Amino acid sequence: MSKTIKIREAKRDIRVLDKAGIAAERMKDTFVRTKDGAARAGQDEREHASPAEYAEDKITEKTDNAVHGAAHQVKKQGGNAVRKIKDARHGSGDAKRTADSAHNAADGVRRPSGPIKKQASDLSKEQMKQHAQENVRRSSARARQSAERTIKTTQQTERTIKQSARSAGNTVKTTAKGTVKTAGKSIKTAQRTAKTTIKTTQQAAKLAQKSAQAAAKAGRAAAQAARIAAKTAAAVVKAAVKATIAFVKMAIAAVKGLIAAIAAGGWIAVVVVLVIALVGLLLGSVFGIFFSNETDGQPMSEAVSEISAGFQSGIGAKIEQLKTGGDYDEVQIVYEGDGDGDSANVNNWSDVLAVYAVLLNTNVEAGTEVVTITPEKLGKLQSYFDDMNQVAYSTEVQSETHTEVNDEGEEETVTTTTLIIRVRITSLSNEDAADLYHMSEEQRELLDELMQPEYAALFAAITGVDVWDGVNMTEIVSGLPVGTTGAEVVKAGLTKVGCPYVWGASGPNKFDCSGFAYWCLSQTSSPLGASRTNAAGQAKWCYNNSCMVGQSELQPGDLVFWQNLGCSGCSRWNEIHHVGIYVGDGKVMEASSSKGRVLVRDLWESGSYPIWGFGRPYTQ
């Protein structure tokens, strides 16, 4: 029985691949440690010259360690792999030598000796030769295949290690560069943020310091102004008692200067002027009348209402007194007066208050402020009002005889008696009062200043008259038609809103109703503005020249005419006593005797003052 010679196959060394995996794992750990080191760089930046230098040193150090460690592992594992490959190749040589030995053994079979020769004699020589050759061939084939697999595996392992080394090196370098770049950007951003914060804080501190200095300066200025104001107030009282006209003129200048200072935006100057002018000058001058509603005592508006109510009550009481003492069939009350207006008397409270302020404040012997009301001052106000609003009464008994048929069908003569009570109210303007009280030239100047249109709103707060009735000039002008004469008439009239009503006046700063209409028309090409006439004459002109229009056709600039049914004996054409100018949107502009001002209000009529008609005294 023949023996088969066994040859061991060369096997792949698994430990080479294990060590390659360990090298990759170590490179991964090295990369993680590098990243953690870069993150901790920001915490220790205070130990270096700057955060940027510290980050760069740390990251460079960790990156070098990672690269060197990875290179060392690759070199070590690569050397082991090379040695294994050489060993594998030596194993391949041993396999070849084994094959040669087997071949020699085969040759020995062909040359047997001793006992073998005897054993071989039992087999045919050809069979033994074939058997030996077959064994050699199989052993050689197995050895060759094992050597080839070992060499191939070793080459693949070598390529894998090299690729892993290159990949790990690239990853470490890329990560390190990115980490360095990101950390650098973060540090630079932090530096910029810190610089910006420091700069902003410094600026805020400087601004706060300047604000504190300005506030302190303003406080000192205010304190100084208060001291000056206190001294000025005392001087004002003394000056008011002496009634120096120069001081009052200074008050006027202070008011105008205050307006200019406010417009200029200088708040420190305004504070000083405000304290001095308002406390010292305004309140102690004739302009104190405009603050007479802001006191702790009786407000001026209340005093005005009381005196007005007493005035009307006095007229009523007098009429009742005149009715008694006779047996009359009828009593007729006629308010006389041929002037144009929407009432039998003129509301001249603005004139009265202006006269009161001037006379009371500038009295040489007993001058005083006009802000507060005392019983003595209230008596003065009542006296000035009575002087400027005088009422005259007259009575007339008229008998009328006519024939009537009695119940029995017989004619009889009947006499009817009528008591006619005529009431005439004469309301003086401020100019009339100046003559009445023999005012000096300086006092007349002050009075004229108080009656300027710009103070109309201030008087309105005391007397309860709203000259614009909730609208303003801009709203009215924006609604006017373009290119019409009527629109030009309205624009002219709006510039006079607030001017005082004065019977018979026709401008430029005081008007009665027909004088106001005439002045507005005279600013245009209207033929009606060529000559001055009363309200009745203006209505008659429109009627005779076919210039009448219906209420549904009203346009801005048209005239509105009212009758006065309480003046049946005035002999006016159709008893027309009042005229106004339509401005659009249901509003009319007029010089109102009942309000005492040129004003804008809703189109109106009453039982004693109905609307007679509307006129358009121009063609465009």
Protein Blocks (a to p, Z undefined) as FASTA:
>chain_A
ZZddddddddddfklmmmmmmmmmmmmmmmmmmmmmmmmmmmmmmmpmbfklmmmmmmmm
mmmmmmmmmmmmmmmmmmmmmmmmmmmmmmmmmmmmmmmmmmmmmmmmmmgghjllmmmm
mpcfklmmmmmmmmmmmmmmmmmmmmmmmmmmmmmmmmmmmmmmmmmmmmmmmmmmmmmm
mmmmmmmmmmmmmmmmmmmmmmmmmmmmmmmmmmmmmmmmmmmmmmmmmmmmmmmmmmmm
nopaklmmmmmmmmmmmmmmmmnopaklmmmmmmmmmmmmmmmmmklmmmmmmcfbdcfk
lmmmmmmmmmmmmmmmmmmmmmgopacfbdcdddedjbdcjbfbdcfklmmmmmmmmmmm
mgmklgccfkbccfklmmmmmmmmmmmmccdddddddddddddddfkopacddddddddd
ddddddddfklmmmmnopafklmmmmmmmmpmklmmmmmmmnopafkgopafklmmmmpc
ehiaklmmmmmmmmmgoiacdehiabjkbccfklmmmmmmmmmmbfklmpccdfklmmmm
mmmnopaccfklgcehiacddddfklmmnopghhiabdcddebjhiacdddfklopacdd
dddddfklccfbdcdfbfZZ
